[in-house]
């Protein structure tokens, strides 16, 4: 089991292989769940947004509407970590 050192500020640094295992990239957030017996569960924080947030963020930024195929390609690339 990998061990890390706690700094005087109470901070720890997770090694790259642990972050990759969790699917966490630089700038993303981490969540901790407290478990009995002084244990923690670490997981990638998933952003919780609404469709209204999405639409509002992109309103007026598209020159022409996208086709369903273009939207599917963009979504597939995002899930594959390409964009």
C-alpha positions in Angstrom: 0.0 0.0 0.0 1.5 3.4 -1.0 2.2 5.8 1.8 2.5 9.6 1.7 4.0 12.1 4.1 1.8 14.8 5.7 3.4 18.3 5.5 3.3 20.8 8.4 0.3 22.4 6.7 -1.6 19.1 6.8 -1.3 18.5 3.1 -0.5 15.3 1.2 0.5 14.7 -2.4 -0.9 11.7 -4.2 1.5 10.0 -6.6 0.7 10.1 -10.4 -0.2 6.4 -10.6 -2.8 6.8 -7.8 -4.3 9.8 -9.6 -4.4 8.0 -12.9 -6.1 5.0 -11.2 -8.8 7.4 -9.9 -9.1 9.1 -13.3 -8.1 12.5 -11.9 -6.4 15.0 -14.1 -4.6 18.2 -12.9 -7.1 20.9 -11.8 -9.8 18.4 -11.0 -11.2 17.9 -7.5 -11.1 15.0 -5.1 -13.8 13.9 -2.6 -13.2 12.1 0.6 -15.8 10.0 2.5 -15.2 9.3 6.2 -15.5 5.6 7.0 -15.5 3.9 10.4 -12.2 3.0 12.0 -10.4 6.1 10.8 -10.5 5.2 7.2 -11.2 7.4 4.2 -12.5 6.7 0.7 -11.0 8.8 -2.0 -12.8 9.4 -5.3 -12.8 11.8 -8.2 -15.4 14.6 -7.7 -17.9 14.7 -10.5 -19.1 18.1 -11.4 -22.8 18.6 -10.8 -24.2 21.0 -13.3 -27.6 21.5 -14.9 -28.6 21.7 -18.5 -29.4 25.4 -17.9 -25.8 26.0 -16.8 -24.6 24.3 -20.0 -26.9 26.2 -22.3 -26.3 29.5 -20.6 -22.5 29.0 -20.9 -22.7 28.4 -24.6 -25.5 30.8 -25.6 -24.5 32.9 -28.6 -21.1 31.2 -29.1 -22.1 28.9 -32.0 -22.1 30.2 -35.6 -24.3 27.4 -36.9 -26.3 24.7 -35.1 -24.5 21.3 -34.8 -26.0 18.2 -36.3 -26.8 15.2 -34.1 -23.8 13.4 -35.7 -21.4 16.3 -34.8 -22.8 16.3 -31.2 -22.3 12.6 -30.9 -18.7 12.9 -32.2 -17.9 15.6 -29.7 -19.5 13.7 -26.8 -17.5 10.5 -27.8 -14.3 12.4 -28.0 -14.9 13.9 -24.5 -15.6 10.6 -23.0 -12.4 9.2 -24.6 -10.5 12.1 -23.0 -9.5 13.5 -26.4 -10.9 17.0 -25.8 
